[in-house]
C-alpha cells in the first residue's frame, strides 16, 4: 500500500481570474499481482461554482 499527497499553487494566465489558487490531493493505492487500484480526493480553494467542486478519483492500472 502506498499513500500520496500533493499541494500546488497556480498564478498567472491559468488562475481563472482568482489572483492565484491552491490545489491539493490526498490518495492511496494498493497493488495486487499485476493490478494497482487507487483512490484520491482532489480539490482547490477556488470558490464553489459548477465544475469546481472537489472530487473522488478512482484509478486502475496494470503492469506487464
C-alpha positions, 0 to 999 in steps of 0.5 A: 500500500502506498499513500500520496499527497500533493499541494500546488499553487497556480498564478498567472494566465491559468488562475481563472481570474482568482489572483492565484489558487491552491490545489491539493490531493490526498490518495492511496493505492494498493497493488495486487499481482499485476493490478494497482487500484487507487483512490484520491480526493482532489480539490482547490480553494477556488470558490464553489461554482459548477465544475469546481467542486472537489472530487473522488478519483478512482484509478486502475492500472496494470503492469506487464 
